[in-house]
Amino acid sequence: MTTSAQATSRVLPPLRIGPLEVDTPVVLAPMAGITNAAFRRLCREHGGGLYVAEMVTSRALVERTPESLRIIHHDPDETPRSVQVYGVDPATIGAAVRMLVEEDRADHIDMNFGCPVPKVTRKGGGAVLPWKRDLFRNIVRAAVREASRRDIPVTVKMRKGIDDDHLTYLDAGRMAEREGAAAVALHARTAAEYYSGTADWTAIARLKEAVTTIPVLGNGDIWAAEDALTMVEQTGCDGVVVGRGCQGRPWLFADLQAAFEGRADRVQPGLRVVADTIYRHGELMVRFFGDDEQKAMREIRKHMAWYLKGYPVGGDLRRSLGLVETLAQLRELLDSLPLDEPYPGAAAEGARGRQGTPKRPACPDGWLDTQEITPDLEERLREAELSVSGG
Ligand SMILES: Cc1cc2nc3c(=O)[nH]c(=O)nc-3n(C[C@H](O)[C@H](O)[C@H](O)COP(=O)(O)O)c2cc1C
């Protein structure tokens, strides 16, 4: 329920993504290996928003690989059900979206045009794809055509371009708008920048000027709720997409909701709450991986350093947690933490997660020579469709 006092202090109106109305204009960024149903549950318990699954490749989905079906799994109470699809071939993308829609497996479909990892860009996918304008348009068109049969909104997530000499985001944003995308999100870095340096929020402002009829979402370097407010203020974006900032900090979504409702309260957990959250995350992962405790523990290990960032936990204990093998062992190790330690303040805040150094993006041979796409290249891309998920 929204009281009039709340309504007047709201920073932004609800985010409208096609027929969906998202009260808190916040999106959990899709993150391969991170944003599975278990982590999404932890995050969405803290605040409102749209919580996107890890990317799934269109080929794997069409082939119904067990891993791809796991990636698109949503808990029964999760709504809206959001899925992110990656691919380089319009026909395969169309088939994947048709499957999602006809089988009622998603309420929102995001398209990945932002991934900078060589495995993906080498095949012409992710962040280097919008350079091929016709191919980009045909992919968005195929996805929108299939999704619109059931009024499922399709959104586009992209980077600024390949590098500073090959910027694509303004063109791609306008094209996506024309093709019926319901929103566009910009991670304000080029593929060449990878995750280095700082995101260029001025590009988000420029995209907002260029794309006028659908929401423009800003992404990059939101580490705290205050950053989200600053991004909105500086760029005029309609909502924010948050990735690394919530790694080991699912309560960031409570802060974001508070901030967008004009409230100053922030979650500052002591170590006991952090330990309980880690354990709960572990339990949810075990359930998510069909009781495969070993697999779940392998996955939870990578979250450990994020959860404990800034808390006074000794090296030995950190190392043991990073090697945890069973839930029982996890409980035991967490119980031996100095649980009465309060929130450490600044040490727990700021940048976290993947950083990396700038690198020249790997592209298919001759990719940068022209923005045109030939039938031969299209055929090669189709062959190269990744059949693995994640990445
Ligand atoms: C571990 C990891 C996995 C990612 N996987 C995906 C993905 O599957 N799809 C995608 O569009 N972006 C992916 N990204 C990019 C994020 O969605 C986001 O755009 C990026 O991290 C910048 O936002 P941030 O500064 O808030 O982290 C990934 C990022 C990280 C760190």
Ligand as a Chemical Component Dictionary entry (heavy atoms), coordinates in Angstrom:
data_LIG
# 
_chem_comp.id                   LIG 
_chem_comp.type                 NON-POLYMER 
_chem_comp.pdbx_formal_charge   0 
_chem_comp.three_letter_code    LIG 
# 
loop_
_chem_comp_atom.comp_id 
_chem_comp_atom.atom_id 
_chem_comp_atom.alt_atom_id 
_chem_comp_atom.type_symbol 
_chem_comp_atom.charge 
_chem_comp_atom.model_Cartn_x 
_chem_comp_atom.model_Cartn_y 
_chem_comp_atom.model_Cartn_z 
_chem_comp_atom.pdbx_ordinal 
LIG C1  C1  C 0 30.269 -12.750 -12.250 1  
LIG C2  C2  C 0 29.514 -11.951 -13.262 2  
LIG C3  C3  C 0 28.674 -12.596 -14.170 3  
LIG C4  C4  C 0 27.965 -11.856 -15.122 4  
LIG N1  N1  N 0 27.097 -12.505 -15.958 5  
LIG C5  C5  C 0 26.309 -11.780 -16.802 6  
LIG C6  C6  C 0 25.284 -12.401 -17.565 7  
LIG O1  O1  O 0 25.062 -13.619 -17.489 8  
LIG N2  N2  N 0 24.561 -11.598 -18.398 9  
LIG C7  C7  C 0 24.771 -10.252 -18.506 10 
LIG O2  O2  O 0 24.096 -9.567  -19.268 11 
LIG N3  N3  N 0 25.716 -9.641  -17.754 12 
LIG C8  C8  C 0 26.461 -10.378 -16.905 13 
LIG N4  N4  N 0 27.347 -9.730  -16.095 14 
LIG C9  C9  C 0 27.403 -8.251  -16.112 15 
LIG C10 C10 C 0 26.457 -7.661  -15.070 16 
LIG O3  O3  O 0 25.121 -7.972  -15.382 17 
LIG C11 C11 C 0 26.612 -6.126  -14.991 18 
LIG O4  O4  O 0 26.268 -5.576  -16.227 19 
LIG C12 C12 C 0 28.018 -5.700  -14.646 20 
LIG O5  O5  O 0 28.537 -6.452  -13.568 21 
LIG C13 C13 C 0 28.083 -4.196  -14.312 22 
LIG O6  O6  O 0 27.260 -3.893  -13.238 23 
LIG P1  P1  P 0 27.862 -3.681  -11.743 24 
LIG O7  O7  O 0 28.896 -2.612  -11.840 25 
LIG O8  O8  O 0 26.671 -3.306  -10.930 26 
LIG O9  O9  O 0 28.473 -4.997  -11.354 27 
LIG C14 C14 C 0 28.090 -10.452 -15.173 28 
LIG C15 C15 C 0 28.946 -9.816  -14.254 29 
LIG C16 C16 C 0 29.631 -10.533 -13.303 30 
LIG C17 C17 C 0 30.496 -9.805  -12.323 31 
# 
loop_
_chem_comp_bond.comp_id 
_chem_comp_bond.atom_id_1 
_chem_comp_bond.atom_id_2 
_chem_comp_bond.value_order 
_chem_comp_bond.pdbx_ordinal 
LIG C1  C2  SING 1  
LIG C2  C3  SING 2  
LIG C2  C16 DOUB 3  
LIG C3  C4  DOUB 4  
LIG C4  N1  SING 5  
LIG C4  C14 SING 6  
LIG N1  C5  DOUB 7  
LIG C5  C6  SING 8  
LIG C5  C8  SING 9  
LIG C6  O1  DOUB 10 
LIG C6  N2  SING 11 
LIG N2  C7  SING 12 
LIG C7  O2  DOUB 13 
LIG C7  N3  SING 14 
LIG N3  C8  DOUB 15 
LIG C8  N4  SING 16 
LIG N4  C9  SING 17 
LIG N4  C14 SING 18 
LIG C9  C10 SING 19 
LIG C10 O3  SING 20 
LIG C10 C11 SING 21 
LIG C11 O4  SING 22 
LIG C11 C12 SING 23 
LIG C12 O5  SING 24 
LIG C12 C13 SING 25 
LIG C13 O6  SING 26 
LIG O6  P1  SING 27 
LIG P1  O7  DOUB 28 
LIG P1  O8  SING 29 
LIG P1  O9  SING 30 
LIG C14 C15 DOUB 31 
LIG C15 C16 SING 32 
LIG C16 C17 SING 33 
# 
